[in-house]
Amino acid sequence: MIKTALVIGHNARSQVAVRVTDRRIEYNWNGVLADAIRECAPDQYVVIRRAPGTGEIGRAYREVNASGAKVA
């Protein structure tokens, strides 16, 4: 079994797109989806949420590397 990191795009400060029909924010929707996927196989998936700030993408992928995930 390959461990997979689910990296949530964007961050809590920069949540980006908002769905017109119900005003749901993309960042929130992606997080709920990633958590639901992880619940199906907790040993196979790790959820990484980017923290806002300079270097956030680099920090997120260092966290991916530290998690032991083979793909992200």
KETI-883222 format. One record per residue: x, y, z of N, C-alpha, C in turn; chain; residue in one letter; residue number from 0. Coordinates in nm, 2 decimals. Layout:
SITE      n_u      n_v      n_w     ca_u     ca_v     ca_w      c_u      c_v      c_w   c   r     k
SITE        X        Y        Z        X        Y        Z        X        Y        Z   A   A   NUM
...
! end
This chain:
SITE      n_u      n_v      n_w     ca_u     ca_v     ca_w      c_u      c_v      c_w   c   r     k
SITE     0.08    -0.12     0.00     0.00     0.00     0.00     0.09     0.12     0.00   A   M     0
SITE     0.06     0.22    -0.09     0.14     0.34    -0.10     0.07     0.45    -0.01   A   I     1
SITE     0.15     0.51     0.08     0.09     0.62     0.15     0.08     0.75     0.07   A   K     2
SITE    -0.03     0.82     0.07    -0.06     0.93    -0.01    -0.08     1.06     0.08   A   T     3
SITE    -0.02     1.17     0.04    -0.05     1.29     0.11    -0.15     1.37     0.03   A   A     4
SITE    -0.25     1.42     0.09    -0.35     1.50     0.03    -0.32     1.65     0.08   A   L     5
SITE    -0.27     1.72    -0.01    -0.23     1.86     0.02    -0.34     1.95    -0.02   A   V     6
SITE    -0.40     2.02     0.09    -0.51     2.11     0.06    -0.45     2.24     0.00   A   I     7
SITE    -0.50     2.27    -0.12    -0.46     2.39    -0.19    -0.51     2.52    -0.12   A   G     8
SITE    -0.43     2.62    -0.13    -0.46     2.75    -0.06    -0.43     2.74     0.09   A   H     9
SITE    -0.49     2.83     0.17    -0.47     2.82     0.31    -0.59     2.90     0.38   A   N    10
SITE    -0.59     2.90     0.51    -0.70     2.96     0.58    -0.71     3.11     0.56   A   A    11
SITE    -0.60     3.17     0.53    -0.60     3.32     0.50    -0.64     3.35     0.36   A   R    12
SITE    -0.60     3.26     0.26    -0.63     3.29     0.12    -0.71     3.17     0.07   A   S    13
SITE    -0.84     3.18     0.09    -0.93     3.06     0.06    -0.99     3.06    -0.08   A   Q    14
SITE    -0.96     3.15    -0.16    -1.00     3.17    -0.30    -1.14     3.15    -0.34   A   V    15
SITE    -1.17     3.07    -0.43    -1.30     3.06    -0.50    -1.42     3.04    -0.40   A   A    16
SITE    -1.53     3.10    -0.43    -1.65     3.08    -0.36    -1.76     3.04    -0.45   A   V    17
SITE    -1.83     2.92    -0.42    -1.93     2.87    -0.51    -2.05     2.96    -0.50   A   R    18
SITE    -2.11     3.00    -0.61    -2.22     3.10    -0.61    -2.34     3.05    -0.55   A   V    19
SITE    -2.38     2.92    -0.57    -2.50     2.87    -0.52    -2.52     2.87    -0.37   A   T    20
SITE    -2.41     2.84    -0.30    -2.43     2.83    -0.15    -2.32     2.90    -0.07   A   D    21
SITE    -2.23     2.98    -0.15    -2.13     3.06    -0.09    -2.02     2.97    -0.02   A   R    22
SITE    -2.01     2.85    -0.05    -1.91     2.76     0.01    -1.77     2.79    -0.05   A   R    23
SITE    -1.68     2.80     0.04    -1.54     2.84     0.00    -1.46     2.71    -0.04   A   I    24
SITE    -1.38     2.73    -0.15    -1.31     2.62    -0.20    -1.22     2.55    -0.10   A   E    25
SITE    -1.15     2.63    -0.02    -1.06     2.58     0.08    -1.13     2.49     0.18   A   Y    26
SITE    -1.25     2.53     0.23    -1.33     2.45     0.32    -1.37     2.32     0.25   A   N    27
SITE    -1.42     2.33     0.13    -1.47     2.21     0.06    -1.36     2.11     0.04   A   W    28
SITE    -1.24     2.16     0.00    -1.13     2.07    -0.02    -1.09     2.00     0.11   A   N    29
SITE    -1.09     2.07     0.22    -1.06     2.01     0.35    -1.15     1.91     0.39   A   G    30
SITE    -1.28     1.93     0.38    -1.38     1.83     0.41    -1.37     1.71     0.33   A   V    31
SITE    -1.34     1.73     0.20    -1.32     1.61     0.11    -1.20     1.53     0.15   A   L    32
SITE    -1.09     1.60     0.17    -0.97     1.53     0.21    -0.99     1.45     0.34   A   A    33
SITE    -1.05     1.51     0.44    -1.08     1.44     0.56    -1.17     1.32     0.54   A   D    34
SITE    -1.27     1.33     0.45    -1.35     1.21     0.42    -1.27     1.10     0.35   A   A    35
SITE    -1.18     1.14     0.26    -1.10     1.03     0.20    -1.01     0.97     0.30   A   I    36
SITE    -0.95     1.04     0.39    -0.86     0.99     0.49    -0.94     0.89     0.58   A   R    37
SITE    -1.06     0.92     0.62    -1.14     0.84     0.71    -1.16     0.70     0.65   A   E    38
SITE    -1.16     0.69     0.52    -1.18     0.56     0.45    -1.06     0.47     0.47   A   C    39
SITE    -0.94     0.52     0.48    -0.82     0.44     0.50    -0.71     0.53     0.57   A   A    40
SITE    -0.73     0.55     0.70    -0.64     0.64     0.78    -0.49     0.60     0.77   A   P    41
SITE    -0.46     0.47     0.75    -0.32     0.44     0.74    -0.26     0.47     0.60   A   D    42
SITE    -0.34     0.49     0.50    -0.30     0.52     0.37    -0.29     0.66     0.33   A   Q    43
SITE    -0.36     0.75     0.40    -0.37     0.89     0.36    -0.33     0.98     0.48   A   Y    44
SITE    -0.26     1.09     0.45    -0.23     1.20     0.54    -0.28     1.33     0.48   A   V    45
SITE    -0.34     1.41     0.56    -0.39     1.54     0.51    -0.29     1.65     0.55   A   V    46
SITE    -0.25     1.73     0.46    -0.16     1.84     0.48    -0.23     1.97     0.45   A   I    47
SITE    -0.24     2.06     0.55    -0.30     2.19     0.53    -0.18     2.29     0.53   A   R    48
SITE    -0.18     2.37     0.42    -0.07     2.48     0.42    -0.10     2.59     0.52   A   R    49
SITE     0.01     2.63     0.59     0.00     2.74     0.68     0.03     2.87     0.61   A   A    50
SITE    -0.05     2.97     0.62    -0.02     3.10     0.55     0.12     3.16     0.59   A   P    51
SITE     0.18     3.22     0.49     0.30     3.29     0.51     0.41     3.26     0.41   A   G    52
SITE     0.52     3.33     0.41     0.62     3.31     0.32     0.68     3.17     0.33   A   T    53
SITE     0.70     3.11     0.21     0.75     2.97     0.21     0.65     2.86     0.24   A   G    54
SITE     0.52     2.89     0.24     0.42     2.79     0.28     0.42     2.67     0.19   A   E    55
SITE     0.45     2.68     0.06     0.45     2.56    -0.02     0.57     2.47     0.02   A   I    56
SITE     0.68     2.53     0.03     0.80     2.46     0.08     0.78     2.39     0.21   A   G    57
SITE     0.72     2.46     0.31     0.69     2.39     0.44     0.59     2.28     0.42   A   R    58
SITE     0.49     2.30     0.34     0.39     2.19     0.32     0.46     2.06     0.26   A   A    59
SITE     0.55     2.08     0.16     0.61     1.96     0.10     0.72     1.90     0.19   A   Y    60
SITE     0.78     1.98     0.28     0.87     1.92     0.38     0.79     1.84     0.48   A   R    61
SITE     0.66     1.88     0.51     0.57     1.80     0.59     0.53     1.67     0.52   A   E    62
SITE     0.51     1.68     0.39     0.48     1.56     0.31     0.60     1.47     0.32   A   V    63
SITE     0.72     1.51     0.30     0.84     1.43     0.30     0.85     1.36     0.44   A   N    64
SITE     0.83     1.44     0.55     0.84     1.39     0.68     0.73     1.29     0.72   A   A    65
SITE     0.62     1.29     0.64     0.50     1.20     0.67     0.53     1.06     0.62   A   S    66
SITE     0.63     1.04     0.53     0.65     0.91     0.47     0.57     0.88     0.35   A   G    67
SITE     0.49     0.98     0.31     0.40     0.96     0.19     0.49     0.95     0.06   A   A    68
SITE     0.45     0.86    -0.03     0.53     0.84    -0.15     0.48     0.92    -0.26   A   K    69
SITE     0.35     0.97    -0.25     0.29     1.06    -0.36     0.21     1.17    -0.29   A   V    70
SITE     0.19     1.28    -0.36     0.12     1.39    -0.30     0.03     1.45    -0.41   A   A    71
! end
